[in-house]
Amino acid sequence: MELFKRYNIPTEGKNCVVIGASWLAGAALSMMLVEEGKATVTICHKHTKDISQFTRQADILIVAVGKPGMVTADMVKEGAVVIDVGTTRVEGPQFKNGFGLKGDVDFKQVAPKTSFITPVPGGVGPMTIASLLLNTLRATELRNP
């Protein structure tokens, strides 16, 4: 939710599709989008049949399943906001150290269609770390007034 606030991405009245129903990411974020963001949310599983019928309708698409390159350009609506939460370590000769991180979204293919997209690495991860540090600071301040 902080990402939407920081980049002035409106969520109110938007059609959001979240792929990934884990309690840690997908389900929790879905509830926040409904409650705080005032959005309409559809939750899909990575095994949802014909998942693209849902993703192509999304104003905001959030993917958190850990399946590299699962979302391709044909699955994304023109001008959509795409948040890639997935990070999977993959091996290959194209990586300097023999391995790298890949997101759930095929970034190079999908990015030209979007109005906003998060890269992997460097997108959601740094925001997560900053939020954890801020929450730690707030907890410390509450405990030690």
ZIWOFEN-V39028 format. One record per residue. PHI is phi as a letter, one per 30 degrees, with the letter a starting at -180 (NA if undefined). OMEGA is omega in degrees with one decimal (* if undefined). Layout:
PHI/OMEGA + PHI/OMEGA
//
This chain:
NA/178.4 + d/178.5 + d/178.7 + d/179.9 + d/-176.6 + d/-176.8 + c/177.3 + h/178.0 + c/-179.1 + d/178.3 + c/-176.3 + e/178.4 + i/-178.5 + d/175.0 + c/-177.9 + c/173.7 + c/178.0 + c/174.9 + c/-177.4 + k/-174.0 + c/-179.1 + d/179.6 + d/-176.2 + d/-176.1 + c/-170.8 + e/-176.6 + d/-179.9 + d/179.9 + d/178.6 + e/179.9 + d/177.6 + d/178.8 + d/178.1 + d/-173.8 + d/-177.0 + d/-172.9 + d/179.8 + h/-178.8 + c/171.4 + c/-172.2 + b/171.0 + c/178.3 + c/177.1 + c/174.3 + c/179.3 + d/178.9 + c/177.7 + e/179.4 + d/-178.8 + h/-176.5 + e/-178.3 + d/176.0 + d/177.0 + d/-174.9 + d/-179.2 + d/178.7 + c/-172.2 + d/168.0 + d/177.9 + b/179.7 + c/179.0 + c/-175.6 + b/-177.8 + b/-176.8 + b/-179.1 + i/177.6 + b/-172.7 + e/175.8 + i/-177.2 + d/-177.7 + c/-179.5 + c/-174.3 + e/-178.4 + d/-179.6 + c/-171.4 + c/177.2 + d/177.3 + e/178.1 + i/-179.1 + d/170.5 + c/-177.7 + b/178.7 + c/-178.5 + c/-178.9 + c/-174.8 + d/172.6 + b/179.7 + b/177.4 + d/177.9 + b/179.5 + c/176.7 + l/-178.6 + d/-179.3 + d/-179.9 + c/-177.4 + e/-178.0 + c/-179.2 + i/177.2 + a/178.3 + a/177.8 + c/176.8 + b/176.8 + c/178.8 + d/-178.3 + c/174.4 + d/-170.0 + e/-175.7 + e/-178.0 + d/-173.3 + d/-173.3 + e/-178.9 + d/-178.7 + d/-169.8 + c/171.0 + c/178.6 + a/177.2 + b/176.9 + c/177.6 + d/171.2 + b/-4.9 + d/173.4 + j/-178.6 + c/-176.8 + d/-177.2 + e/179.2 + d/177.8 + d/178.1 + d/179.7 + d/179.1 + d/179.7 + d/177.7 + d/179.0 + d/178.6 + d/178.4 + d/176.4 + d/178.1 + d/179.6 + d/179.2 + d/178.5 + d/179.9 + d/178.4 + d/-178.4 + d/-177.6 + b/-176.6 + d/*
//
